[in-house]
């Protein structure tokens, strides 16, 4: 699946403001998501440890099925790599070659 990028100059200038506003809000949401995923990873580690310690003792209990289901669900959420997907989406709107050249020029001066 390849998508061709449209240069900013070819987009109607009246839309630049709304596009920039959406990209700014996406950046804010990606930062919030990063902190939430950090907490999620910690809680998943705690749940996995509880599961490991108690799986033999509570295997037949009805509530343990719910614990197992939640554990599987949280692992699937972690495997989605949501933050990488959002950052990839954001990076498609920026020219990476331009950034590299600017960084190189800043280090020279």
C-alpha positions as CSV (number, residue, x, y, z in Angstrom):
1,X,0.0,0.0,0.0
2,X,1.8,3.1,-1.2
3,X,0.4,6.5,-0.9
4,X,1.7,9.5,-2.9
5,X,2.4,12.6,-0.8
6,X,0.8,15.8,-2.0
7,X,3.2,18.8,-1.7
8,X,1.9,21.5,0.7
9,X,2.1,24.1,-2.2
10,X,-0.5,22.1,-4.2
11,X,-3.0,22.3,-1.3
12,X,-5.4,25.3,-1.2
13,X,-3.8,27.9,1.1
14,X,-7.1,28.4,2.9
15,X,-6.8,24.8,4.2
16,X,-3.3,25.2,5.7
17,X,-4.6,26.6,9.0
18,X,-7.0,23.7,9.6
19,X,-4.4,21.1,8.6
20,X,-1.9,22.7,10.9
21,X,-4.4,22.8,13.8
22,X,-5.3,19.1,13.3
23,X,-1.6,18.1,13.2
24,X,-1.0,20.1,16.4
25,X,-3.9,18.4,18.2
26,X,-2.6,15.0,16.9
27,X,0.8,15.8,18.5
28,X,-0.9,16.6,21.8
29,X,-2.9,13.4,21.7
30,X,0.2,11.4,20.8
31,X,2.0,12.8,23.9
32,X,-1.0,11.9,26.1
33,X,-1.1,8.5,24.6
34,X,2.6,8.0,25.3
35,X,2.1,8.6,29.1
36,X,-1.0,6.4,29.1
37,X,0.9,3.6,27.4
38,X,3.6,3.9,29.9
39,X,1.1,3.4,32.7
40,X,-0.5,0.6,30.7
41,X,2.8,-1.3,30.4
42,X,3.4,-1.0,34.1
43,X,-0.1,-2.3,35.0
44,X,0.3,-5.1,32.5
45,X,3.5,-6.2,34.2
46,X,1.7,-6.3,37.5
47,X,-1.2,-8.3,36.1
48,X,1.2,-10.7,34.5
49,X,3.0,-11.2,37.8
50,X,-0.3,-11.8,39.6
51,X,-1.3,-14.2,36.9
52,X,2.0,-16.1,37.1
53,X,1.8,-16.4,40.9
54,X,-1.9,-17.5,41.1
55,X,-2.7,-19.3,37.9
56,X,-2.5,-22.8,39.4
57,X,-4.4,-22.0,42.5
58,X,-7.3,-20.2,40.9
59,X,-7.5,-22.0,37.5
60,X,-11.0,-23.4,38.1
61,X,-12.5,-20.2,39.6
62,X,-15.0,-18.3,37.6
63,X,-13.4,-14.9,38.3
64,X,-10.1,-16.2,37.1
65,X,-11.5,-16.6,33.5
66,X,-12.1,-12.8,33.6
67,X,-8.6,-12.2,34.8
68,X,-7.3,-14.3,31.9
69,X,-9.4,-12.5,29.4
70,X,-8.3,-9.1,30.6
71,X,-4.7,-10.2,30.5
72,X,-5.1,-11.3,26.9
73,X,-6.9,-8.1,25.9
74,X,-4.2,-5.9,27.5
75,X,-1.5,-7.9,25.6
76,X,-3.3,-7.3,22.3
77,X,-3.5,-3.6,23.0
78,X,0.2,-3.5,23.7
79,X,1.0,-5.4,20.4
80,X,-0.9,-2.8,18.4
81,X,1.9,-0.3,18.7
82,X,-0.5,2.6,18.8
83,X,2.2,5.2,19.4
84,X,4.3,4.1,16.5
85,X,1.2,4.2,14.2
86,X,0.3,7.7,15.3
87,X,3.9,9.0,15.0
88,X,4.1,7.4,11.5
89,X,0.9,9.2,10.5
90,X,2.3,12.5,11.8
91,X,5.6,12.0,10.0
92,X,3.9,11.5,6.6
93,X,3.0,15.2,6.8
94,X,6.6,16.4,7.1
95,X,9.5,16.2,4.6
96,X,12.2,14.2,6.4
97,X,14.9,15.3,4.0
98,X,14.3,18.9,4.7
99,X,14.7,18.3,8.5
100,X,18.0,16.5,8.0
101,X,19.4,19.4,5.9
102,X,18.2,22.0,8.5
103,X,19.9,20.0,11.3
104,X,23.1,19.7,9.4
105,X,23.2,23.5,8.7
106,X,22.5,24.3,12.3
107,X,25.4,22.2,13.5
108,X,27.8,23.9,11.1
109,X,27.1,27.4,12.3
